[in-house]
Amino acid sequence: MSAPGSRSARRLRFANRLHRAVNPIMRRIVGHLPGQALLETTGRRTGRVRHTPIGGAIRDGHFWFVSDHGAASAYVRNLTAEPRVRVRQRGVWHSGTAHVLPDDDARARLRTLPRLNSTMVRALGTNPTTIRIDLDD
């Protein structure tokens, strides 16, 4: 993790505050917006269902997205502990298995994904990390 006063640490704190304010609203509408999705994971400690708004796209049977903070994101730690997830995009739930791809070029991947979310990840991200979900259907 970065030093407490570093630019990256400040960016992470700002992004966390922004996500806490915006995510409750986004959880209600995001699964229906083009380029946006709702990720359902299982809490690694509680076992409870968790929903996180994300941006990404389905390409060739996989759902691709980039986490702005990589392993520092709670949902990434959740899907690492339990890779079976669901993604809701355009009102339809898809089940699959998530894979964290630290060796993938996340910045290049962002260029292939929906522009709005990609811009936010580039602006707020401290450790962009690619995630691929192999869809069952």
A tleap script that builds the chain and sets N, CA, C and O, in Angstrom:
source leaprc.protein.ff14SB
mol = sequence {
  NMET SER ALA PRO GLY SER ARG SER ALA ARG
  ARG LEU ARG PHE ALA ASN ARG LEU HIE ARG
  ALA VAL ASN PRO ILE MET ARG ARG ILE VAL
  GLY HIE LEU PRO GLY GLN ALA LEU LEU GLU
  THR THR GLY ARG ARG THR GLY ARG VAL ARG
  HIE THR PRO ILE GLY GLY ALA ILE ARG ASP
  GLY HIE PHE TRP PHE VAL SER ASP HIE GLY
  ALA ALA SER ALA TYR VAL ARG ASN LEU THR
  ALA GLU PRO ARG VAL ARG VAL ARG GLN ARG
  GLY VAL TRP HIE SER GLY THR ALA HIE VAL
  LEU PRO ASP ASP ASP ALA ARG ALA ARG LEU
  ARG THR LEU PRO ARG LEU ASN SER THR MET
  VAL ARG ALA LEU GLY THR ASN PRO THR THR
  ILE ARG ILE ASP LEU ASP CASP
}
set mol.1.N position { 0.866 -1.178 0.000 }
set mol.1.CA position { 0.000 0.000 0.000 }
set mol.1.C position { 0.900 1.224 0.000 }
set mol.1.O position { 2.061 1.133 0.399 }
set mol.2.N position { 0.407 2.324 -0.423 }
set mol.2.CA position { 1.144 3.576 -0.514 }
set mol.2.C position { 1.285 4.233 0.841 }
set mol.2.O position { 0.540 3.944 1.778 }
set mol.3.N position { 2.254 5.119 0.923 }
set mol.3.CA position { 2.427 5.907 2.147 }
set mol.3.C position { 1.174 6.753 2.368 }
set mol.3.O position { 0.551 7.193 1.402 }
set mol.4.N position { 0.790 6.991 3.653 }
set mol.4.CA position { -0.471 7.677 3.960 }
set mol.4.C position { -0.659 9.030 3.276 }
set mol.4.O position { -1.791 9.393 2.958 }
set mol.5.N position { 0.397 9.775 3.043 }
set mol.5.CA position { 0.248 11.096 2.454 }
set mol.5.C position { 0.503 11.138 0.960 }
set mol.5.O position { 0.453 12.207 0.352 }
set mol.6.N position { 0.776 9.991 0.364 }
set mol.6.CA position { 1.119 9.970 -1.049 }
set mol.6.C position { -0.095 10.298 -1.923 }
set mol.6.O position { -1.241 10.213 -1.482 }
set mol.7.N position { 0.183 10.663 -3.139 }
set mol.7.CA position { -0.874 10.995 -4.104 }
set mol.7.C position { -1.812 9.806 -4.299 }
set mol.7.O position { -3.031 9.973 -4.360 }
set mol.8.N position { -1.243 8.616 -4.396 }
set mol.8.CA position { -2.041 7.415 -4.594 }
set mol.8.C position { -2.952 7.138 -3.395 }
set mol.8.O position { -4.099 6.731 -3.578 }
set mol.9.N position { -2.464 7.349 -2.184 }
set mol.9.CA position { -3.282 7.146 -0.982 }
set mol.9.C position { -4.413 8.169 -0.924 }
set mol.9.O position { -5.539 7.832 -0.558 }
set mol.10.N position { -4.116 9.416 -1.283 }
set mol.10.CA position { -5.163 10.444 -1.302 }
set mol.10.C position { -6.219 10.117 -2.355 }
set mol.10.O position { -7.415 10.277 -2.115 }
set mol.11.N position { -5.772 9.662 -3.509 }
set mol.11.CA position { -6.697 9.291 -4.583 }
set mol.11.C position { -7.594 8.140 -4.128 }
set mol.11.O position { -8.792 8.144 -4.409 }
set mol.12.N position { -7.026 7.157 -3.427 }
set mol.12.CA position { -7.802 6.025 -2.927 }
set mol.12.C position { -8.847 6.491 -1.910 }
set mol.12.O position { -9.998 6.059 -1.965 }
set mol.13.N position { -8.457 7.363 -0.991 }
set mol.13.CA position { -9.415 7.876 -0.001 }
set mol.13.C position { -10.545 8.657 -0.680 }
set mol.13.O position { -11.713 8.500 -0.322 }
set mol.14.N position { -10.199 9.490 -1.651 }
set mol.14.CA position { -11.217 10.251 -2.382 }
set mol.14.C position { -12.159 9.303 -3.124 }
set mol.14.O position { -13.379 9.461 -3.065 }
set mol.15.N position { -11.595 8.329 -3.813 }
set mol.15.CA position { -12.420 7.379 -4.571 }
set mol.15.C position { -13.341 6.604 -3.630 }
set mol.15.O position { -14.504 6.371 -3.960 }
set mol.16.N position { -12.838 6.203 -2.470 }
set mol.16.CA position { -13.674 5.471 -1.512 }
set mol.16.C position { -14.841 6.320 -1.030 }
set mol.16.O position { -15.964 5.827 -0.920 }
set mol.17.N position { -14.585 7.590 -0.743 }
set mol.17.CA position { -15.678 8.485 -0.323 }
set mol.17.C position { -16.700 8.659 -1.451 }
set mol.17.O position { -17.907 8.634 -1.213 }
set mol.18.N position { -16.214 8.833 -2.658 }
set mol.18.CA position { -17.101 8.991 -3.808 }
set mol.18.C position { -17.948 7.730 -4.010 }
set mol.18.O position { -19.157 7.819 -4.228 }
set mol.19.N position { -17.320 6.576 -3.937 }
set mol.19.CA position { -18.057 5.312 -4.114 }
set mol.19.C position { -19.115 5.131 -3.029 }
set mol.19.O position { -20.217 4.666 -3.319 }
set mol.20.N position { -18.798 5.489 -1.788 }
set mol.20.CA position { -19.783 5.365 -0.706 }
set mol.20.C position { -21.005 6.246 -0.947 }
set mol.20.O position { -22.122 5.885 -0.572 }
set mol.21.N position { -20.792 7.387 -1.565 }
set mol.21.CA position { -21.906 8.309 -1.830 }
set mol.21.C position { -22.714 7.873 -3.057 }
set mol.21.O position { -23.942 7.947 -3.042 }
set mol.22.N position { -22.046 7.428 -4.101 }
set mol.22.CA position { -22.696 7.163 -5.380 }
set mol.22.C position { -23.221 5.727 -5.509 }
set mol.22.O position { -24.268 5.515 -6.122 }
set mol.23.N position { -22.519 4.743 -4.945 }
set mol.23.CA position { -22.882 3.345 -5.165 }
set mol.23.C position { -24.296 2.970 -4.721 }
set mol.23.O position { -24.947 2.198 -5.425 }
set mol.24.N position { -24.811 3.472 -3.592 }
set mol.24.CA position { -26.194 3.100 -3.241 }
set mol.24.C position { -27.210 3.492 -4.316 }
set mol.24.O position { -28.177 2.767 -4.552 }
set mol.25.N position { -26.995 4.612 -4.952 }
set mol.25.CA position { -27.885 5.058 -6.031 }
set mol.25.C position { -27.666 4.187 -7.269 }
set mol.25.O position { -28.619 3.736 -7.904 }
set mol.26.N position { -26.419 3.964 -7.591 }
set mol.26.CA position { -26.088 3.201 -8.796 }
set mol.26.C position { -26.568 1.755 -8.710 }
set mol.26.O position { -26.951 1.175 -9.726 }
set mol.27.N position { -26.555 1.168 -7.520 }
set mol.27.CA position { -27.010 -0.224 -7.375 }
set mol.27.C position { -28.438 -0.405 -7.873 }
set mol.27.O position { -28.802 -1.475 -8.361 }
set mol.28.N position { -29.248 0.649 -7.748 }
set mol.28.CA position { -30.655 0.558 -8.156 }
set mol.28.C position { -30.852 0.638 -9.663 }
set mol.28.O position { -31.797 0.055 -10.195 }
set mol.29.N position { -29.966 1.356 -10.361 }
set mol.29.CA position { -30.191 1.610 -11.788 }
set mol.29.C position { -29.147 1.006 -12.707 }
set mol.29.O position { -29.404 0.853 -13.901 }
set mol.30.N position { -27.989 0.663 -12.192 }
set mol.30.CA position { -26.860 0.333 -13.051 }
set mol.30.C position { -27.065 -0.920 -13.897 }
set mol.30.O position { -26.553 -0.974 -15.016 }
set mol.31.N position { -27.776 -1.909 -13.424 }
set mol.31.CA position { -27.956 -3.133 -14.190 }
set mol.31.C position { -28.774 -2.961 -15.451 }
set mol.31.O position { -28.899 -3.898 -16.240 }
set mol.32.N position { -29.335 -1.777 -15.655 }
set mol.32.CA position { -30.160 -1.520 -16.831 }
set mol.32.C position { -29.505 -0.549 -17.811 }
set mol.32.O position { -30.020 -0.361 -18.914 }
set mol.33.N position { -28.394 0.066 -17.445 }
set mol.33.CA position { -27.738 1.065 -18.295 }
set mol.33.C position { -26.716 0.411 -19.217 }
set mol.33.O position { -25.979 -0.479 -18.790 }
set mol.34.N position { -26.662 0.839 -20.470 }
set mol.34.CA position { -25.648 0.294 -21.385 }
set mol.34.C position { -24.240 0.549 -20.856 }
set mol.34.O position { -23.931 1.652 -20.404 }
set mol.35.N position { -23.395 -0.467 -20.913 }
set mol.35.CA position { -22.011 -0.320 -20.483 }
set mol.35.C position { -21.807 -0.420 -18.981 }
set mol.35.O position { -20.671 -0.420 -18.507 }
set mol.36.N position { -22.891 -0.505 -18.234 }
set mol.36.CA position { -22.802 -0.601 -16.779 }
set mol.36.C position { -23.349 -1.955 -16.346 }
set mol.36.O position { -24.168 -2.552 -17.045 }
set mol.37.N position { -22.896 -2.436 -15.200 }
set mol.37.CA position { -23.334 -3.743 -14.717 }
set mol.37.C position { -23.320 -3.740 -13.194 }
set mol.37.O position { -22.769 -2.841 -12.558 }
set mol.38.N position { -23.930 -4.752 -12.640 }
set mol.38.CA position { -23.949 -4.947 -11.207 }
set mol.38.C position { -23.271 -6.285 -10.933 }
set mol.38.O position { -23.714 -7.321 -11.428 }
set mol.39.N position { -22.202 -6.263 -10.151 }
set mol.39.CA position { -21.456 -7.468 -9.809 }
set mol.39.C position { -21.953 -8.001 -8.479 }
set mol.39.O position { -22.018 -7.263 -7.497 }
set mol.40.N position { -22.302 -9.275 -8.442 }
set mol.40.CA position { -22.743 -9.915 -7.210 }
set mol.40.C position { -21.656 -10.891 -6.753 }
set mol.40.O position { -21.333 -11.853 -7.450 }
set mol.41.N position { -21.104 -10.626 -5.575 }
set mol.41.CA position { -20.101 -11.494 -4.987 }
set mol.41.C position { -20.621 -12.009 -3.654 }
set mol.41.O position { -21.669 -11.577 -3.175 }
set mol.42.N position { -19.882 -12.930 -3.066 }
set mol.42.CA position { -20.176 -13.430 -1.731 }
set mol.42.C position { -19.114 -12.889 -0.792 }
set mol.42.O position { -17.919 -13.025 -1.055 }
set mol.43.N position { -19.544 -12.278 0.299 }
set mol.43.CA position { -18.603 -11.712 1.265 }
set mol.43.C position { -17.659 -12.771 1.801 }
set mol.43.O position { -18.105 -13.833 2.235 }
set mol.44.N position { -16.378 -12.504 1.777 }
set mol.44.CA position { -15.383 -13.496 2.177 }
set mol.44.C position { -15.418 -13.823 3.658 }
set mol.44.O position { -15.041 -14.927 4.051 }
set mol.45.N position { -15.864 -12.888 4.490 }
set mol.45.CA position { -15.953 -13.144 5.927 }
set mol.45.C position { -17.377 -13.425 6.375 }
set mol.45.O position { -17.603 -14.297 7.214 }
set mol.46.N position { -18.340 -12.693 5.822 }
set mol.46.CA position { -19.729 -12.812 6.279 }
set mol.46.C position { -20.525 -13.863 5.522 }
set mol.46.O position { -21.491 -14.415 6.049 }
set mol.47.N position { -20.120 -14.141 4.281 }
set mol.47.CA position { -20.891 -15.048 3.445 }
set mol.47.C position { -22.144 -14.405 2.864 }
set mol.47.O position { -22.942 -15.072 2.206 }
set mol.48.N position { -22.314 -13.106 3.109 }
set mol.48.CA position { -23.494 -12.390 2.613 }
set mol.48.C position { -23.295 -11.957 1.160 }
set mol.48.O position { -22.172 -11.745 0.703 }
set mol.49.N position { -24.407 -11.834 0.458 }
set mol.49.CA position { -24.382 -11.380 -0.935 }
set mol.49.C position { -24.040 -9.888 -0.955 }
set mol.49.O position { -24.595 -9.105 -0.184 }
set mol.50.N position { -23.131 -9.508 -1.836 }
set mol.50.CA position { -22.708 -8.117 -2.004 }
set mol.50.C position { -22.914 -7.702 -3.455 }
set mol.50.O position { -22.644 -8.476 -4.373 }
set mol.51.N position { -23.397 -6.469 -3.657 }
set mol.51.CA position { -23.602 -5.936 -5.009 }
set mol.51.C position { -22.744 -4.698 -5.192 }
set mol.51.O position { -22.747 -3.790 -4.360 }
set mol.52.N position { -22.009 -4.677 -6.293 }
set mol.52.CA position { -21.118 -3.561 -6.601 }
set mol.52.C position { -21.345 -3.094 -8.031 }
set mol.52.O position { -21.262 -3.902 -8.956 }
set mol.53.N position { -21.632 -1.803 -8.238 }
set mol.53.CA position { -21.749 -1.284 -9.604 }
set mol.53.C position { -20.381 -1.264 -10.282 }
set mol.53.O position { -19.396 -0.812 -9.698 }
set mol.54.N position { -20.330 -1.750 -11.500 }
set mol.54.CA position { -19.086 -1.768 -12.269 }
set mol.54.C position { -19.423 -1.407 -13.712 }
set mol.54.O position { -20.591 -1.362 -14.096 }
set mol.55.N position { -18.412 -1.158 -14.484 }
set mol.55.CA position { -18.579 -0.938 -15.915 }
set mol.55.C position { -17.767 -1.973 -16.655 }
set mol.55.O position { -16.647 -2.286 -16.254 }
set mol.56.N position { -18.305 -2.501 -17.714 }
set mol.56.CA position { -17.584 -3.510 -18.477 }
set mol.56.C position { -18.392 -3.933 -19.678 }
set mol.56.O position { -19.377 -3.292 -20.045 }
set mol.57.N position { -17.958 -5.030 -20.288 }
set mol.57.CA position { -18.633 -5.492 -21.504 }
set mol.57.C position { -18.472 -6.993 -21.661 }
set mol.57.O position { -17.482 -7.587 -21.234 }
set mol.58.N position { -19.476 -7.584 -22.287 }
set mol.58.CA position { -19.407 -9.002 -22.643 }
set mol.58.C position { -18.761 -9.096 -24.016 }
set mol.58.O position { -19.189 -8.449 -24.972 }
set mol.59.N position { -17.723 -9.916 -24.090 }
set mol.59.CA position { -17.015 -10.161 -25.351 }
set mol.59.C position { -16.714 -11.660 -25.434 }
set mol.59.O position { -16.015 -12.198 -24.576 }
set mol.60.N position { -17.230 -12.326 -26.449 }
set mol.60.CA position { -16.932 -13.734 -26.709 }
set mol.60.C position { -17.119 -14.636 -25.489 }
set mol.60.O position { -16.246 -15.446 -25.180 }
set mol.61.N position { -18.247 -14.501 -24.798 }
set mol.61.CA position { -18.556 -15.384 -23.680 }
set mol.61.C position { -17.880 -15.032 -22.368 }
set mol.61.O position { -17.923 -15.804 -21.409 }
set mol.62.N position { -17.252 -13.855 -22.330 }
set mol.62.CA position { -16.586 -13.387 -21.107 }
set mol.62.C position { -17.073 -11.982 -20.795 }
set mol.62.O position { -17.334 -11.193 -21.704 }
set mol.63.N position { -17.194 -11.671 -19.514 }
set mol.63.CA position { -17.465 -10.300 -19.102 }
set mol.63.C position { -16.127 -9.725 -18.638 }
set mol.63.O position { -15.488 -10.274 -17.740 }
set mol.64.N position { -15.708 -8.626 -19.249 }
set mol.64.CA position { -14.434 -7.978 -18.938 }
set mol.64.C position { -14.677 -6.661 -18.230 }
set mol.64.O position { -15.571 -5.906 -18.610 }
set mol.65.N position { -13.889 -6.379 -17.202 }
set mol.65.CA position { -13.898 -5.064 -16.573 }
set mol.65.C position { -12.566 -4.829 -15.889 }
set mol.65.O position { -11.762 -5.747 -15.726 }
set mol.66.N position { -12.345 -3.583 -15.491 }
set mol.66.CA position { -11.100 -3.214 -14.819 }
set mol.66.C position { -11.449 -2.632 -13.464 }
set mol.66.O position { -12.221 -1.678 -13.356 }
set mol.67.N position { -10.862 -3.227 -12.427 }
set mol.67.CA position { -11.028 -2.719 -11.069 }
set mol.67.C position { -10.080 -1.546 -10.880 }
set mol.67.O position { -8.900 -1.646 -11.217 }
set mol.68.N position { -10.577 -0.436 -10.344 }
set mol.68.CA position { -9.728 0.749 -10.215 }
set mol.68.C position { -8.658 0.620 -9.127 }
set mol.68.O position { -7.627 1.288 -9.203 }
set mol.69.N position { -8.882 -0.218 -8.123 }
set mol.69.CA position { -7.908 -0.349 -7.032 }
set mol.69.C position { -7.372 -1.762 -6.858 }
set mol.69.O position { -6.717 -2.048 -5.856 }
set mol.70.N position { -7.633 -2.643 -7.800 }
set mol.70.CA position { -7.101 -3.997 -7.754 }
set mol.70.C position { -7.437 -4.705 -6.450 }
set mol.70.O position { -8.581 -4.681 -5.997 }
set mol.71.N position { -6.434 -5.332 -5.853 }
set mol.71.CA position { -6.637 -6.125 -4.629 }
set mol.71.C position { -7.049 -5.281 -3.431 }
set mol.71.O position { -7.463 -5.835 -2.412 }
set mol.72.N position { -6.947 -3.958 -3.522 }
set mol.72.CA position { -7.390 -3.095 -2.417 }
set mol.72.C position { -8.915 -2.952 -2.407 }
set mol.72.O position { -9.482 -2.459 -1.432 }
set mol.73.N position { -9.575 -3.376 -3.477 }
set mol.73.CA position { -11.040 -3.307 -3.541 }
set mol.73.C position { -11.638 -4.513 -2.825 }
set mol.73.O position { -11.208 -5.647 -3.038 }
set mol.74.N position { -12.627 -4.264 -1.979 }
set mol.74.CA position { -13.263 -5.345 -1.222 }
set mol.74.C position { -13.873 -6.390 -2.160 }
set mol.74.O position { -13.782 -7.588 -1.893 }
set mol.75.N position { -14.490 -5.943 -3.252 }
set mol.75.CA position { -15.116 -6.920 -4.139 }
set mol.75.C position { -14.085 -7.802 -4.827 }
set mol.75.O position { -14.385 -8.952 -5.147 }
set mol.76.N position { -12.874 -7.295 -5.065 }
set mol.76.CA position { -11.824 -8.134 -5.657 }
set mol.76.C position { -11.368 -9.174 -4.631 }
set mol.76.O position { -11.140 -10.332 -4.980 }
set mol.77.N position { -11.236 -8.766 -3.377 }
set mol.77.CA position { -10.885 -9.742 -2.335 }
set mol.77.C position { -11.998 -10.779 -2.187 }
set mol.77.O position { -11.720 -11.955 -1.950 }
set mol.78.N position { -13.259 -10.351 -2.325 }
set mol.78.CA position { -14.376 -11.298 -2.245 }
set mol.78.C position { -14.346 -12.299 -3.392 }
set mol.78.O position { -14.496 -13.499 -3.163 }
set mol.79.N position { -14.155 -11.830 -4.619 }
set mol.79.CA position { -14.179 -12.754 -5.744 }
set mol.79.C position { -12.926 -13.608 -5.809 }
set mol.79.O position { -12.932 -14.669 -6.435 }
set mol.80.N position { -11.858 -13.166 -5.176 }
set mol.80.CA position { -10.667 -14.014 -5.081 }
set mol.80.C position { -10.940 -15.175 -4.121 }
set mol.80.O position { -10.545 -16.311 -4.382 }
set mol.81.N position { -11.616 -14.878 -3.014 }
set mol.81.CA position { -11.954 -15.919 -2.036 }
set mol.81.C position { -13.025 -16.864 -2.566 }
set mol.81.O position { -12.978 -18.066 -2.303 }
set mol.82.N position { -13.987 -16.333 -3.307 }
set mol.82.CA position { -15.087 -17.134 -3.887 }
set mol.82.C position { -15.325 -16.637 -5.309 }
set mol.82.O position { -16.061 -15.672 -5.513 }
set mol.83.N position { -14.700 -17.298 -6.305 }
set mol.83.CA position { -14.762 -16.787 -7.681 }
set mol.83.C position { -16.106 -16.944 -8.385 }
set mol.83.O position { -16.303 -16.346 -9.443 }
set mol.84.N position { -17.038 -17.726 -7.842 }
set mol.84.CA position { -18.362 -17.836 -8.457 }
set mol.84.C position { -19.118 -16.539 -8.207 }
set mol.84.O position { -19.352 -16.163 -7.058 }
set mol.85.N position { -19.497 -15.859 -9.278 }
set mol.85.CA position { -20.155 -14.555 -9.194 }
set mol.85.C position { -21.324 -14.514 -10.169 }
set mol.85.O position { -21.517 -15.418 -10.982 }
set mol.86.N position { -22.099 -13.434 -10.061 }
set mol.86.CA position { -23.123 -13.122 -11.059 }
set mol.86.C position { -22.925 -11.679 -11.486 }
set mol.86.O position { -22.456 -10.844 -10.713 }
set mol.87.N position { -23.293 -11.398 -12.739 }
set mol.87.CA position { -23.227 -10.048 -13.288 }
set mol.87.C position { -24.579 -9.740 -13.902 }
set mol.87.O position { -25.119 -10.538 -14.668 }
set mol.88.N position { -25.127 -8.575 -13.561 }
set mol.88.CA position { -26.386 -8.142 -14.162 }
set mol.88.C position { -26.078 -7.025 -15.143 }
set mol.88.O position { -25.585 -5.962 -14.766 }
set mol.89.N position { -26.375 -7.284 -16.395 }
set mol.89.CA position { -26.178 -6.274 -17.425 }
set mol.89.C position { -27.435 -6.203 -18.269 }
set mol.89.O position { -27.946 -7.220 -18.737 }
set mol.90.N position { -27.933 -4.969 -18.459 }
set mol.90.CA position { -29.156 -4.720 -19.224 }
set mol.90.C position { -30.330 -5.550 -18.706 }
set mol.90.O position { -31.141 -6.059 -19.479 }
set mol.91.N position { -30.402 -5.675 -17.368 }
set mol.91.CA position { -31.526 -6.339 -16.729 }
set mol.91.C position { -31.461 -7.852 -16.696 }
set mol.91.O position { -32.392 -8.495 -16.211 }
set mol.92.N position { -30.375 -8.443 -17.204 }
set mol.92.CA position { -30.249 -9.898 -17.252 }
set mol.92.C position { -29.069 -10.342 -16.383 }
set mol.92.O position { -27.970 -9.796 -16.481 }
set mol.93.N position { -29.320 -11.349 -15.527 }
set mol.93.CA position { -28.263 -11.896 -14.677 }
set mol.93.C position { -27.516 -12.990 -15.441 }
set mol.93.O position { -28.126 -13.827 -16.106 }
set mol.94.N position { -26.181 -12.967 -15.335 }
set mol.94.CA position { -25.305 -13.980 -15.927 }
set mol.94.C position { -24.427 -14.538 -14.803 }
set mol.94.O position { -23.837 -13.771 -14.042 }
set mol.95.N position { -24.338 -15.863 -14.694 }
set mol.95.CA position { -23.461 -16.506 -13.718 }
set mol.95.C position { -22.123 -16.801 -14.376 }
set mol.95.O position { -22.040 -16.983 -15.590 }
set mol.96.N position { -21.076 -16.845 -13.556 }
set mol.96.CA position { -19.766 -17.166 -14.106 }
set mol.96.C position { -18.707 -17.287 -13.034 }
set mol.96.O position { -18.984 -17.206 -11.837 }
set mol.97.N position { -17.488 -17.483 -13.499 }
set mol.97.CA position { -16.329 -17.624 -12.621 }
set mol.97.C position { -15.355 -16.495 -12.921 }
set mol.97.O position { -14.951 -16.292 -14.066 }
set mol.98.N position { -14.985 -15.761 -11.874 }
set mol.98.CA position { -14.121 -14.590 -12.030 }
set mol.98.C position { -12.645 -14.969 -11.922 }
set mol.98.O position { -12.259 -15.863 -11.169 }
set mol.99.N position { -11.840 -14.255 -12.702 }
set mol.99.CA position { -10.389 -14.449 -12.682 }
set mol.99.C position { -9.729 -13.077 -12.650 }
set mol.99.O position { -10.020 -12.226 -13.490 }
set mol.100.N position { -8.846 -12.862 -11.690 }
set mol.100.CA position { -8.057 -11.630 -11.625 }
set mol.100.C position { -6.856 -11.843 -12.533 }
set mol.100.O position { -6.166 -12.858 -12.441 }
set mol.101.N position { -6.610 -10.867 -13.420 }
set mol.101.CA position { -5.528 -10.990 -14.409 }
set mol.101.C position { -4.495 -9.876 -14.210 }
set mol.101.O position { -4.487 -8.905 -14.968 }
set mol.102.N position { -3.632 -10.001 -13.210 }
set mol.102.CA position { -2.675 -8.923 -12.930 }
set mol.102.C position { -1.681 -8.670 -14.063 }
set mol.102.O position { -1.123 -7.577 -14.157 }
set mol.103.N position { -1.451 -9.668 -14.927 }
set mol.103.CA position { -0.486 -9.503 -16.016 }
set mol.103.C position { -1.095 -8.880 -17.273 }
set mol.103.O position { -0.366 -8.532 -18.201 }
set mol.104.N position { -2.419 -8.738 -17.312 }
set mol.104.CA position { -3.074 -8.111 -18.448 }
set mol.104.C position { -2.821 -6.604 -18.392 }
set mol.104.O position { -2.765 -6.026 -17.307 }
set mol.105.N position { -2.670 -5.976 -19.533 }
set mol.105.CA position { -2.465 -4.524 -19.598 }
set mol.105.C position { -3.817 -3.837 -19.376 }
set mol.105.O position { -4.604 -3.684 -20.310 }
set mol.106.N position { -4.079 -3.425 -18.129 }
set mol.106.CA position { -5.375 -2.847 -17.759 }
set mol.106.C position { -5.654 -1.553 -18.519 }
set mol.106.O position { -6.797 -1.299 -18.899 }
set mol.107.N position { -4.646 -0.746 -18.742 }
set mol.107.CA position { -4.849 0.522 -19.471 }
set mol.107.C position { -5.272 0.246 -20.917 }
set mol.107.O position { -6.155 0.921 -21.446 }
set mol.108.N position { -4.650 -0.732 -21.544 }
set mol.108.CA position { -5.045 -1.099 -22.908 }
set mol.108.C position { -6.447 -1.702 -22.900 }
set mol.108.O position { -7.243 -1.441 -23.802 }
set mol.109.N position { -6.746 -2.502 -21.890 }
set mol.109.CA position { -8.075 -3.120 -21.787 }
set mol.109.C position { -9.153 -2.041 -21.671 }
set mol.109.O position { -10.227 -2.178 -22.256 }
set mol.110.N position { -8.876 -0.967 -20.919 }
set mol.110.CA position { -9.854 0.110 -20.750 }
set mol.110.C position { -10.259 0.728 -22.088 }
set mol.110.O position { -11.388 1.193 -22.245 }
set mol.111.N position { -9.334 0.731 -23.049 }
set mol.111.CA position { -9.645 1.298 -24.358 }
set mol.111.C position { -10.675 0.464 -25.114 }
set mol.111.O position { -11.284 0.956 -26.064 }
set mol.112.N position { -10.879 -0.795 -24.709 }
set mol.112.CA position { -11.835 -1.666 -25.386 }
set mol.112.C position { -13.180 -1.722 -24.658 }
set mol.112.O position { -14.110 -2.377 -25.129 }
set mol.113.N position { -13.287 -1.049 -23.526 }
set mol.113.CA position { -14.490 -1.103 -22.693 }
set mol.113.C position { -15.258 0.215 -22.775 }
set mol.113.O position { -14.737 1.199 -23.301 }
set mol.114.N position { -16.491 0.248 -22.262 }
set mol.114.CA position { -17.298 1.473 -22.331 }
set mol.114.C position { -16.567 2.703 -21.792 }
set mol.114.O position { -15.922 2.657 -20.744 }
set mol.115.N position { -16.684 3.773 -22.517 }
set mol.115.CA position { -15.904 4.988 -22.282 }
set mol.115.C position { -16.142 5.635 -20.921 }
set mol.115.O position { -15.179 6.042 -20.271 }
set mol.116.N position { -17.390 5.745 -20.469 }
set mol.116.CA position { -17.679 6.440 -19.209 }
set mol.116.C position { -16.952 5.795 -18.037 }
set mol.116.O position { -16.231 6.467 -17.298 }
set mol.117.N position { -17.142 4.502 -17.873 }
set mol.117.CA position { -16.485 3.824 -16.755 }
set mol.117.C position { -14.970 3.835 -16.914 }
set mol.117.O position { -14.249 4.021 -15.933 }
set mol.118.N position { -14.478 3.641 -18.127 }
set mol.118.CA position { -13.038 3.633 -18.362 }
set mol.118.C position { -12.404 4.965 -17.976 }
set mol.118.O position { -11.306 5.002 -17.421 }
set mol.119.N position { -13.100 6.050 -18.270 }
set mol.119.CA position { -12.595 7.376 -17.896 }
set mol.119.C position { -12.502 7.512 -16.378 }
set mol.119.O position { -11.526 8.050 -15.855 }
set mol.120.N position { -13.528 7.021 -15.671 }
set mol.120.CA position { -13.520 7.089 -14.205 }
set mol.120.C position { -12.403 6.230 -13.607 }
set mol.120.O position { -11.742 6.646 -12.655 }
set mol.121.N position { -12.195 5.048 -14.157 }
set mol.121.CA position { -11.132 4.169 -13.653 }
set mol.121.C position { -9.768 4.826 -13.877 }
set mol.121.O position { -8.910 4.787 -12.995 }
set mol.122.N position { -9.567 5.424 -15.043 }
set mol.122.CA position { -8.292 6.102 -15.303 }
set mol.122.C position { -8.096 7.286 -14.356 }
set mol.122.O position { -6.987 7.526 -13.879 }
set mol.123.N position { -9.172 8.024 -14.086 }
set mol.123.CA position { -9.069 9.222 -13.237 }
set mol.123.C position { -8.876 8.876 -11.764 }
set mol.123.O position { -8.112 9.552 -11.075 }
set mol.124.N position { -9.549 7.840 -11.265 }
set mol.124.CA position { -9.539 7.543 -9.835 }
set mol.124.C position { -8.676 6.347 -9.453 }
set mol.124.O position { -8.361 6.158 -8.278 }
set mol.125.N position { -8.300 5.553 -10.422 }
set mol.125.CA position { -7.615 4.298 -10.125 }
set mol.125.C position { -6.219 4.463 -9.558 }
set mol.125.O position { -5.463 5.347 -9.962 }
set mol.126.N position { -5.893 3.592 -8.612 }
set mol.126.CA position { -4.552 3.570 -8.027 }
set mol.126.C position { -3.791 2.328 -8.456 }
set mol.126.O position { -2.561 2.332 -8.473 }
set mol.127.N position { -4.506 1.269 -8.801 }
set mol.127.CA position { -3.893 0.016 -9.237 }
set mol.127.C position { -4.851 -0.704 -10.181 }
set mol.127.O position { -5.386 -1.755 -9.827 }
set mol.128.N position { -5.078 -0.157 -11.377 }
set mol.128.CA position { -6.037 -0.785 -12.297 }
set mol.128.C position { -5.652 -2.239 -12.577 }
set mol.128.O position { -4.509 -2.545 -12.917 }
set mol.129.N position { -6.629 -3.113 -12.425 }
set mol.129.CA position { -6.402 -4.548 -12.593 }
set mol.129.C position { -7.554 -5.142 -13.392 }
set mol.129.O position { -8.722 -4.903 -13.084 }
set mol.130.N position { -7.221 -5.910 -14.410 }
set mol.130.CA position { -8.234 -6.524 -15.262 }
set mol.130.C position { -8.856 -7.733 -14.567 }
set mol.130.O position { -8.169 -8.535 -13.934 }
set mol.131.N position { -10.182 -7.838 -14.704 }
set mol.131.CA position { -10.938 -8.989 -14.215 }
set mol.131.C position { -11.700 -9.564 -15.403 }
set mol.131.O position { -12.327 -8.827 -16.164 }
set mol.132.N position { -11.641 -10.884 -15.556 }
set mol.132.CA position { -12.407 -11.576 -16.589 }
set mol.132.C position { -13.358 -12.537 -15.890 }
set mol.132.O position { -12.953 -13.284 -14.999 }
set mol.133.N position { -14.614 -12.516 -16.294 }
set mol.133.CA position { -15.585 -13.465 -15.769 }
set mol.133.C position { -15.966 -14.386 -16.925 }
set mol.133.O position { -16.519 -13.941 -17.931 }
set mol.134.N position { -15.666 -15.668 -16.768 }
set mol.134.CA position { -16.060 -16.668 -17.755 }
set mol.134.C position { -17.518 -16.999 -17.513 }
set mol.134.O position { -17.859 -17.603 -16.496 }
set mol.135.N position { -18.378 -16.613 -18.432 }
set mol.135.CA position { -19.822 -16.770 -18.253 }
set mol.135.C position { -20.254 -18.202 -18.548 }
set mol.135.O position { -19.728 -18.855 -19.449 }
set mol.136.N position { -21.220 -18.672 -17.770 }
set mol.136.CA position { -21.741 -20.029 -17.944 }
set mol.136.C position { -22.661 -20.128 -19.144 }
set mol.136.O position { -22.723 -21.173 -19.791 }
set mol.137.N position { -23.384 -19.047 -19.454 }
set mol.137.CA position { -24.374 -19.118 -20.536 }
set mol.137.C position { -23.888 -18.537 -21.813 }
set mol.137.O position { -24.616 -18.530 -22.806 }
savepdb mol mol.pdb
quit
